[in-house]
Amino acid sequence: MKNSIAYCILGTLAIIVVLSAFRCSGGPYTTNIKTIHSNEKSVEEFMSAVREKEAQLDSKTTNMGDECPSKGENTFSAANMSVLFQECAKSKRAREVDMDHYLAAWDELIRFLNSMGKAFSFVSSDVVDKVGILRAFRNSADASHYETIKKMIVYEKNNNLINYKEAPSKKVKAYGSRTLLRLHRALKFLLILIGKLARNEDEGKVSVMGYNAYHASPMAEYHPWIVRKAVGLAVYMLPDRPAFIKQLCQDMSEEELAKSMQVCSESMDAIFEYTHALYSKYEVLEIP
């Protein structure tokens, strides 16, 4: 009975969270929703992960598998993630936030999201889209205006490119300031989560870490009630800390991993504060 009710609720909320969890708008109760057709695969994968995890919880076992996948260029590396965010936080243009460093760090953070399991595939896919939009600007004729986050904001404001009335669509172009603002909010959620993992907070329950990290970040403020509840169900699927660390498949001890993730979280926080200061200075924290 419990499982049936859970599936009914999750079936409804999964669709909503896939369409809008990371596609939040500038206001607390509006979302930029794409067509359901384009998200069918994400919904299917999400529900498959839900059913798999529910079975694991019912049997009180964690079936993560005994072997890690073979290492490759798309394999998550906690050490690389830590180094990339440190380089971004300590670069010569750190307070302006160097765009190439920022995007390179997000590439590794995407691999971290992917390592969290299929239930978070809708998150990583949306982040990939946003990183792609920003990287396209860096490869465009206007590349010089997107060398740093500061240059991007100044350029788009001075040329009236920021749309304060409409969210991006087929008719409204997604510009850099709005796109990066969504990544900025997500960064806070992830840096808090990674810090909690490093310090083994919340009694080692990654599901509780994820829930608390989400509600401590700006993301929750810009999501409607139904999406906040859906995110809570998504993080509920996460295993306890020992199983989660095993799932990350890192070639280092638990102590080394914790230290690496703590340094990473601190570097991410510095980048978040630099970025937030820029968005606040130029009054673009509330782009819809």
N, C-alpha and C positions, 0 to 999 in steps of 0.2 A: 504494500500500500504506500509506504514511504517512498519507494523508488518511483512508483507510478506518478505520484504527485510531483516529485522532483523533476521527472522528465517533462511533465506538462508545463511546469513553470519554466524550466530551462529551454524548452522548445520555443516558447514565446520570446523569452528574454535573450536567447542566443542570437536570434535574428536581429533584434534591436541593437544589441551590443556590437554585432558584426558591422552593421550599417553606420553606427554613430559613435561608438566608444572613443575612437581616436579621431573622429571627424567632427569634433566639437566646434561650435561657432564661438563668436565673441560674447554672446549673451548666455545666461544660465539656462534658458529654456528653448533654445533653437538649435537645430542640427542641420548639417549639409548632407543629405541622404542621396546616395547613388542608387541606381536601379537594382532591384532584387536579383535580376538575372546575372549581373556581374559579380554577385556575392554568393551565388548558390554553392560553389565549391567550398568557400570559407564556412558557411553554415553547416554543410555536411561534415566537414572535418571537425568543427567544433563539437557537434553533437556526438560524433564517433568517439572523440576524446572523453566527453562527459560520461558516456555509457561504459567505456573502458575503465575510467577512474572510479565510477560508482561500484563496479564489480570488485575492484581492488579494495575499496573501503569496506564493503560488506564482508569480505573474507579476511579482513584485517591483515592483508599482505601487501607488499609493495613489489610489483613485478616490473622492475626496471631493466632486467636483463643483466647477465654477468659480464658481458663484453661491451666495450666501447666501440663505436664505429671507427674505421681506419681514419687516420689524420689526413687532412687535406687543406687546401687554401680557404675553404669555407667552414672549417672547424673552429669553434669558439676557443679563444685563448685568454684566460684571465690575466696572464702576464702582459700580453700585447695590449689588452684593453686598458690596463693600468698605465702602461708606458704612453699610449696614444693620448689619454686624457691629461697626463702630466705634461706632455709636450705642448698640448694646446694651452694649458693653464700657465705654462712658463715661457711661452714663445715671446719674441720681441714685441709682438702686437697683441699681447694677452688681453689687455683691458679693452681693446677694440674687437677682440675675438677673431682671430684669423680663420677665415671660412674653410680653407682646405684642411687645416688641422682639425677643425670642428667636424667636418663631414667624414674625415678618415676615422675619427674616434667613434662616430655614430655607426660606421660600417661594422666595427667590432661589437658595438652594443647590439646591433641587429642580430649578430650571431649568438649573443647571450640570450636574446628574446627567443630565438629559434630553439635554443637548448632547453627552454622551459617547457617544451612540449606543444602538441598540436592545438591545445586549448587556447594558446596565445598566438596562433598563426595569423589571426586577423589583425593583431597588433603590429607584428613585424611587417606584414605586407603593406600596411598603411604608412609605416615609418619609411619603408623602402621607397614608396611613391614620393614622399616629401623630400627625402634626401636626393632623389632623382631630379626633382624640380629645381632644387637649389644648385645641384651640380650642372644642370643644363645652363643655368645663368652664368656659371663660372666658365663654361665652354662657348658662350655666345659672344657676339660683337660687343656686348656691354660688360664683358668679364672684369674689366678694371674697376667697375663700380661695385663689384661683389667680392672684392679681395678680403674685406672684413665685414663683420655685422654692422659696425658703425657706418662704414661707407655705404652699405646697402640701404640702411634706413634713411640716411641723409639724401641719397640719390632719389629714392622712391618718393620721399616727402616733397623734395624740391620740384619734382616733375609730376606731382599729383597722380602718382601711380597706385597709391593705396586706396582701395575702395572701402569706405566706411559704411556703406549701405547694403551691399550685396556680397554674399559668399561666392567663392569660385564656382563656375558651372561651364557648360559648353559655350556660353556667351560671355562669361566673365572670366578673364584670365587670372590665374593664381600667381601672384607676385611673391617675391622673396620674404618680405617682412611678415606677411600673414602666415606663410608656410612655416617659417622658422619659429614663429611664436607657438605653434602647436607642438613642435619638437621641444621647445623650451619648457613647456608645462610638463611634457612627458619625462624630460630629463630629471626634473625634481622628484617625481615618483620613483624613478629607477635608482637615483643616487641614494635616496632614503632606504629603499629596499636592499640595495647592495651593502650599505652601511650596517643595516640590521643583520644581514647574513654574516658579515665579517665579525660582528660582536656577539653573535648568537643570542639575539634578543627574543622576546616574546616566547620564552620557554622552548625555543628551538622549533616552533611551528611556523613553517614558511607561509602557510595560508594566512596566519594572523599577521605576520610581517607584511605580506602583500596588502592585506586589507588596511592595516594602519598606515602603511606608506602611501597608499592611494588617497586616503582621506586627509593625510597631512600635506599633500601636494595641491597645487592650484587646479589640477584636473577635475577633482570632484566638484569644485565650485561652478565649473562651466558645463557640467553634465546634468541633465534632468534626473529626477528621482529614480525613474525606471532603469536608467543606464547605470546609476550608482549601485542599485541592487544587483544588476546583471554582472557588474564587475566583481562584486562581492562573491557571487556564485562562481565566477571564473577563478578567482584566487583560492577558493575553497578546494579546487581540484589539485592544488599543489601539495607535494608530499612533505614529510618532515625534513629537517635540515640534513641529517646523514644521507638520506635517500636522494635529496636534491643535489648535494655535493657529488655523490656518486654519479648522478645523471649528467653533471657538467663534464665529466671525463677529463680531468686536468692531471697533467704529469707533475704533480707536486703534492706535498703533504697537506693535511687539513690546516695545520698551523701556517704554512707558507701561503696557502690560498686565502686564508682569513686576512693575513697581513697585506697581501696584494690587493684584495678587494677593499680593505679599509683605506689604503692610499688612493685607490681609484675613486672611491666615494668622496674623499676630501678634494681631489682635483676636480671632479665633476661639480662639486658644490662651488668651488671658486669660479668655474666657467659659468655656472648658473647665475651667480651674483654679478659677474661682469656684464652678462647679457641682460639681466634684469635692470641693472643700472642704466644701460643704454636705452632700453625700451621705455623706461620711466622718464629719462631725460628728454626724449623726443616725443613723449606722450603718445605712444603707440601700443600700449599694453592691452587695449580693448578693441582690437580690430575684429570685426565680425567674420 
